Amino acid sequence: MKIKLIKSLNGRLEKQKLTAKSLGLRKIGSETEQPDNEATRGKIKVISHLIEVTE
């Protein structure tokens, strides 16, 4: 799965910031490739409004 951060992390809850960091997303426009598993899907659910997912 390709995950891209499309919205800023400024002013977000600490949990959302830490989730983005654990996925390897730092700045707007940063992309990462993650395995398609339950753990990754759970993280995506937490910050779904901030990211764009391509399978």
PADRENNU-515954 format. One record per residue: x, y, z of N, C-alpha, C in turn; residue number from 1; residue in three letters. Coordinates in Angstrom, 2 decimals, padded with zeros to 5 digits. Layout:
<pts>
      n.x      n.y      n.z     ca.x     ca.y     ca.z      c.x      c.y      c.z    n  res
        X        Y        Z        X        Y        Z        X        Y        Z  NUM  ALA
...
</pts>
This chain:
<pts>
      n.x      n.y      n.z     ca.x     ca.y     ca.z      c.x      c.y      c.z    n  res
   000.83  -001.17   000.00   000.00   000.00   000.00   000.88   001.24   000.00    1  MET
   000.53   002.19  -000.83   001.22   003.48  -000.83   000.39   004.45  -000.02    2  LYS
   001.03   005.15   000.90   000.35   006.10   001.76   001.03   007.46   001.61    3  ILE
   000.23   008.49   001.38   000.76   009.84   001.19   000.07   010.80   002.14    4  LYS
   000.87   011.61   002.83   000.33   012.61   003.74  -000.10   013.83   002.93    5  LEU
  -001.38   014.19   003.01  -001.88   015.30   002.19  -002.31   016.50   003.02    6  ILE
  -002.41   016.34   004.34  -002.77   017.46   005.22  -001.75   017.57   006.35    7  LYS
  -001.64   018.75   006.89  -000.66   019.04   007.93  -000.96   018.33   009.25    8  SER
   000.09   018.06   010.00  -000.05   017.46   011.33  -000.12   018.52   012.43    9  LEU
   000.04   019.79   012.06  -000.03   020.87   013.05  -001.41   020.93   013.70   10  ASN
  -001.43   021.02   015.01  -002.68   021.14   015.73  -003.46   019.85   015.88   11  GLY
  -002.87   018.73   015.47  -003.55   017.44   015.58  -003.29   016.83   016.95   12  ARG
  -004.09   015.83   017.28  -003.90   015.11   018.54  -002.56   014.38   018.52   13  LEU
  -001.98   014.22   019.69  -000.67   013.56   019.80  -000.72   012.14   019.22   14  GLU
  -001.83   011.45   019.43  -001.99   010.09   018.90  -001.88   010.08   017.38   15  LYS
  -002.49   011.09   016.74  -002.44   011.16   015.28  -001.04   011.47   014.79   16  GLN
  -000.33   012.34   015.49   001.05   012.66   015.11   001.94   011.43   015.24   17  LYS
   001.79   010.70   016.32   002.61   009.51   016.54   002.28   008.41   015.54   18  LEU
   001.02   008.31   015.16   000.62   007.32   014.16   001.25   007.64   012.81   19  THR
   001.23   008.90   012.41   001.84   009.32   011.16   003.34   009.03   011.19   20  ALA
   003.98   009.32   012.32   005.41   009.07   012.46   005.72   007.58   012.34   21  LYS
   004.87   006.74   012.93   005.10   005.30   012.87   004.94   004.75   011.46   22  SER
   004.17   005.45   010.64   004.02   005.05   009.24   005.14   005.62   008.37   23  LEU
   005.96   006.50   008.94   007.07   007.09   008.19   006.70   008.36   007.47   24  GLY
   005.61   009.00   007.89   005.16   010.25   007.27   005.58   011.42   008.13   25  LEU
   006.33   012.36   007.55   006.84   013.49   008.30   006.25   014.82   007.83   26  ARG
   006.37   015.09   006.52   005.92   016.36   005.97   004.80   016.12   004.95   27  LYS
   004.07   017.19   004.64   003.04   017.10   003.61   003.72   016.68   002.31   28  ILE
   003.12   015.71   001.64   003.67   015.22   000.38   004.57   014.01   000.54   29  GLY
   004.95   013.69   001.77   005.81   012.51   001.97   005.00   011.24   001.73   30  SER
   005.66   010.26   001.12   005.01   009.00   000.79   005.79   007.85   001.40   31  GLU
   005.08   006.76   001.65   005.70   005.56   002.17   004.95   004.36   001.63   32  THR
   005.63   003.25   001.58   005.02   001.99   001.15   004.98   001.08   002.36   33  GLU
   003.78   000.57   002.68   003.58  -000.28   003.85   002.91  -001.58   003.44   34  GLN
   003.12  -002.66   004.21   002.45  -003.93   003.90   000.95  -003.81   004.18   35  PRO
   000.17  -004.58   003.46  -001.28  -004.59   003.64  -001.64  -005.61   004.71   36  ASP
  -001.70  -005.16   005.97  -002.07  -006.06   007.07  -002.96  -005.31   008.06   37  ASN
  -003.41  -006.02   009.08  -004.35  -005.44   010.05  -003.74  -004.25   010.81   38  GLU
  -002.47  -004.34   011.18  -001.82  -003.26   011.93  -001.79  -001.98   011.09   39  ALA
  -001.42  -002.10   009.84  -001.37  -000.93   008.96  -002.76  -000.36   008.74   40  THR
  -003.74  -001.20   008.54  -005.11  -000.73   008.33  -005.64   000.00   009.56   41  ARG
  -005.27  -000.44   010.75  -005.67   000.24   011.98  -005.07   001.63   012.06   42  GLY
  -003.80   001.76   011.68  -003.14   003.06   011.68  -003.78   004.00   010.66   43  LYS
  -004.12   003.45   009.50  -004.75   004.24   008.45  -006.10   004.77   008.93   44  ILE
  -006.82   003.97   009.68  -008.13   004.38   010.19  -008.01   005.58   011.13   45  LYS
  -006.94   005.63   011.92  -006.74   006.72   012.89  -006.51   008.04   012.18   46  VAL
  -005.79   008.04   011.05  -005.46   009.29   010.37  -006.00   009.33   008.94   47  ILE
  -007.12   008.66   008.69  -007.67   008.56   007.34  -008.00   009.93   006.73   48  SER
  -008.33   010.91   007.58  -008.68   012.24   007.08  -007.45   013.07   006.69   49  HIS
  -006.26   012.56   006.97  -005.03   013.30   006.67  -004.22   012.69   005.53   50  LEU
  -004.60   011.50   005.10  -003.79   010.77   004.13  -004.58   010.34   002.90   51  ILE
  -003.81   009.89   001.91  -004.38   009.33   000.68  -003.74   007.96   000.50   52  GLU
  -004.57   006.94   000.31  -004.07   005.57   000.22  -004.29   005.03  -001.19   53  VAL
  -003.23   004.43  -001.74  -003.31   003.78  -003.05  -002.87   002.33  -002.85   54  THR
  -003.69   001.41  -003.31  -003.34  -000.01  -003.13  -002.67  -000.57  -004.35   55  GLU
</pts>
